Structure formats: structure tokens, C-alpha cells
């Protein structure tokens, strides 16, 4: 087996059958979690002053490790896209996980090559948190959730579209009803839309609320509608997630799908 193929199997192999790949998976995930914890500790002044050297040393190791990994993924991208070998490096670079990989290491190198101010440095520190999204590649649970979302993406888009219509309609109605009574609270459609989001999601921050009788009736109706709208994607995702888990169990056990009688629930031979 070619050396590059072995590298590809190591970083992107099947963790259920490849022990080395599983070990690499666990090690990479541990590094990501450690780096996120360091970012959190760095926000505390006392920890930053006491552990500045340790934090920088660990951060440097993490960045170098993931830089090498990024280069290896780039070189072995032809095995990831075997049907598009010429475009494989570009496909990897502009893929979602490829962008995440790059953004997670970029903040370490940019200050070395360009002048930065305080605001830019804060933005770069924010990009360091992108490493948490690298867990999407290593977490089997997250991958299962992603597949579950893929099963119901059409239904979720439909629900999102309906939610958007309800939000815009309710915001428009509330603006017309409450603007004269509360010109400061409902000054424009933006404020009304913020109220609609808080009410429809049943959060209800309380910073903007109706004071007219009609406005209160509309607000109550929106809160009730919001319960149903929030429940729809939750139910869809739950059923899809359970279906995905059951399918994975069948693949692992190698059991054949058994048909049941719709009347007595007995297994059909």
C-alpha cells in the first residue's frame, strides 16, 4: 500500500475497524478539547499571568500538529475525492471541514506576517474557537446527527420557510397595532421583528411587550403558535435520529431487516 494511502487511512480511516485510526481520532479530539479549555482559561487574568508560558507552549504544539494534519489532508485529498483527482486539493480547501481546519490554525500565523491591532487580535482569538467544529470530523455522535438532519432537510426547510412567513406577518401586524401606543418600543419593523422572534420561540425577554388589548391578544396567539412551530422540527429530528441509530445498529450486527405484521406486530418469516 502506498505511503500516502496509509496516511489517509490513518487520519480518515474507519475507527471501528482501524485501531490506529481510532487512536488518532481520540488523540486529535483530546487536543481540540485541551485547546478549547486553554482559550477559556486564558480569559481569566490570574490564570493568564500564572500559566502564560505553559499556555503558549501547548498552543504552539496544538497548532503545529494541526498544521501538519492540514498539509497531510491536502496531499492525500486525491483519496478523499478519487473521481476528481485533479480538483481534489481545491475541493478539500473549499469544503466545510477544510475551511474549519484552516481557520483553526490561521490566527497563530497571521500576526507573524502582518501588523495587527487590538480589535483584529480579538477577532483572531475568536477564530481559534473554530477548532471546536473540528470535533465534527472525529465525533461519531455528531456524524450520526448530521446524517439524521440530512434525512429530513426538506421538511426542515419547509418548516423554516413557514416560520419566516409567520415571523414577518406577526411583526408587521404588531408594528401597526403598537406603533402609535409605543413609538419608542416599536419604533420600526426591526424592533417588531425582534419581538416576534422572542415571542414565537417562547423565550419572552420582556424588553419589548404589547400594552394595547389587541396587541396582547396577538401576542398570546403568537406564543401558542410558537409552541407548535418549535415542536415540529424537534419531533422530526428526534424521529430521524432514532431511525439513524437503528440503521447503524443493524449494520453493526449485520441483521437483516425484519418485517412485522401491521395488525398483530409479529415478525413475518
Protein Blocks (a to p, Z undefined) as FASTA:
>chain_A
ZZklmmmmmmmccfklmmklmmmmmmmmmmmmmmmmmmmmmmpmklmmmmmmmmmmmmmm
mmmmmmmmmmmmmmmmmmmmmmlmmlmmmmmmmmmklmmmmmmmmmmmmmmmoccdfklm
mmmmmmmmmmmmmmmmmmmklmmmmmmmmmmmmmmmmmmmmmmmmmmmmmmmmmmmmmmm
mmmlmmbfmlmmmmmmmmmnononolaccfbfklmmmmmmmmmmmmmmmmmmmmmmmmmm
mmmmmmmmmmmnopacddddfklopacZZ
